[in-house]
């Protein structure tokens, strides 16, 4: 009996869909090697996104498919990941120490964007990435409270601030530099200058992703981000209700105009879960963000329920992903994080860091 061929192995792998990428390892080019020794097959897959909570399950799925092939007695499957830099807007310089920047935006306040941003950052970290978070809301910074931090950042060289470390995240916020109840009575140019300084004068260290928690709206801060910050992708957060979706659409249109890719839409507060009986209902409407994603041909990254524990966790300074890392809600955030990072991994890579800088010395 003739043995299995590499073509047959690849044909079988083309039928296995990575749910985070919505592509097979063959189509996504994550299949790195195939080796065949008689009836023994070895396959290596390298994903472009962190996937600590997914690799075993995916390896098992691939193994099952390969061992169903005639002529294969045993399949050994290794799945790992490697995160690289992806291209951002043209003409915007990369920031040292950061491979990819993901902006989290809502267009409207009150939809739980900051809570989503911090749990997204923590979920990416839990999945195996090096992650930072920048609180870009100068007027109403919330990340210091959500991360349970009241420290002041230090500077070793008198020029750049060291980020605050909280739950393995590198964090920076104007809230670390002023008292919590001090109002920032600044005009727009001062706000955008402060944002630039927080971003570029922080000594970020070898980050795979920097998550930027944007203030609501489509004003000065968002414009500064689009024009001067190399954003690899954005995530739009909305609740299901129509009024929130109107503003979420504006956020999408803004990113479209400034050529920042939208990685997908998250529906926050999608259902309410009663803390007494566990009953789940759609108090804000149903499926609005999913319809928006379909309307604009965007990935739908997932839905987060309105659960009292999410609010309680962030108020205590222990966001849900660290407060209950093995719970259902943390699992939802990690699924969303993997899908967002997977979408980013499909974009064009940025090779600028691989090329040396050319300096002309006329001396």
Buried (B, 14 or more C-beta within 10 A) or exposed (E): EEBBEEEBBBEBBBEBBBBBBBBBBBBBEBBEEBEBEEBBBBBBBBBBBBBBBBBEEBBEBBBEBBBEBEBBEEBEBBBEBEBBBBBBBEEBEBBEBBBBBBBBBBBBBEBBBBBBBBBBBBBBBBBBBBBBBBBBBBEBBBBBBBBBBEEEBEEEEEEBBBBBBBBEBBBBBBBBBBEEEEEBEBEEEEBBEBBBEBBBEBBBBEBBBBBBBBBBBBEBBBBBBBEBBBBBBBBBBBBBBEEBBEBBBBBBEBBEEBEBBBBBBBBBBBBBBEEEEEEBEBBBBBBBBBBBBEEBEBBBBBBBBBBEBBEEBBEEBBBBBBBBEEBEBBBBBBBBBBBBBBBBBBBEEBEEEEEEEEEEEEE
